């Protein structure tokens, strides 16, 4: 390590009896310099996080959430600077710290957990080396650091810390990596823990475990938490208070229960209406959206910054910036920067509430778009055979959405790649597209077959060529449509970009200049440019904020109705899956454990694994099912358990039969099948208890 030894770092933080807030931000204004001009990305932000409190910061991508976190750490990029305001951690002014004191603050008082744990961990170092280094920075000896590393890994619910300590990051699941990063962040027992989208990309069970862990450690250590997320349900579950950022301004703040139950700013109302709520589906109504897009930093010089997108706005809003109106609510004061905060909830909806028309009335009578029989895939990894997908058969009718759910490692993405021909199945499998044989490998498929099956990947960086502009990426796919030329092609391009909420100003940009959410919008537009028959959507909305997610889900439903396109939809967000899917298949270790109509799968009876997944999903409504915890990690696909592969983690295991016999396929009616030893009526009775 460079710099002075850890023992030379000054002690940081207030005494335990000190009543200073864990974090105080007053009048913070931050600007970035770009192309010779400064643009303010945060304007006059004031907030406080009390000791032991969890404070949520929400808003669309680009509103300034992560910039606020970096400003707190004094870790802004070179082109960024704090123009005005004051930041204090445990009573100490961050801007007044010299280099040694700043290192002391980062080592002893504040820690940050980033969105992608894979990028936060060094792939060339063992977990033991990386976590122990966090203890050494606080002054621990090498031996003491290793001992405390094992203890901390146990505290973050890693069952075999010694094995994990000898591992490298790539040998751990995403959930395990995130727990390791949290362990490193907690090494100094910080006054303040900053979490920047810590559960994005995690499946429902691992997300629930990570959230439980954060809540538990917060209770044990008294650590204050600044929780940044676009997942409002997670914020509702985790945070005492919440602040809503829009275009760099804090437009609403208060107790989370008050803000989510009685929002007083039209932007907050819009965000909450965008969510696919429990039990909601495309048949019951469209998701609301927020019209327009986030303004460029500094582009609105007067009036309310939300006025161009607000249906309550009038001349007063365009001329006069609203002050912070404060009112008494059930759990304390609530602030909203809106002249008409008392009638914010009367805001007209942006989207017609009429259900999305679907070709669902007679699914059994619809022709098949895609059929797969006996799909299996075995990979050779070292000296082991890993069966990623095991004997899966499924049908997808025209105009239908099949949702695939399950934990990371359950085989969802491998199954999608088998359908797309990106990997070859084991012998004995067969595929059909529109009733005709579909070659197993994409290289053997005709141009029409390739165009008919498209995919939207979870990570757009791996799917988009950085050397091309957005216009070139989408136009290239449009060029394959013989009927489109000149003006018609340009019109179609603009129609696609408008549909996926991609502002026209980004058409000339390279993907490296775009945020993750914008990149995903480009990927979705490109996938639909060629009029596909089947689209595999692999976590297409995981990187999107709720307003854009709602627009994308409405778009997918509209395109399905207009063009009878079918979807295989993979997502960790079970409410999103429920909204868009007609049928749902639940995968575990490459096997289908349950498949049926979406309403039947969600309403029960359910396979115990499905029951555990659903109980783990946070809900903005506050209607949380009794949490069912799964013990242990997902078993290795190289050596799956005998009998029912779920028996090692099943909370409803009934005896030795689960360990020795493959469970039968039980008919729950209307095409609903459950692979379980427990009879359907008994499952229903157990789940009603």
Helices and strands as residue ranges (DSSP letters): G 6-8, E 23-34, E 37-49, E 54-58, H 65-72, E 80-89, E 92-93, G 94-96, H 99-108, E 110-113, H 117-120, H 127-137, H 142-155, H 161-165, G 169-171, H 174-185, E 192-196, H 204-221, E 224-228, H 232-238, E 241-246, E 249-255, H 256-261, H 266-273, G 307-309, H 315-319, E 325-329, E 332-336, G 341-346, G 363-365, E 368-381, E 384-397, E 401-405, H 412-420, E 430-433, E 436-437, G 442-444, H 447-452, E 453-456, G 460-462, H 470-478, H 486-499, G 504-506, G 511-513, H 516-528, E 534-538, H 546-563, E 566-570, H 574-580, E 583-588, E 591-597, H 598-603, H 608-616, H 657-660, E 665-667, E 673-675, H 680-688
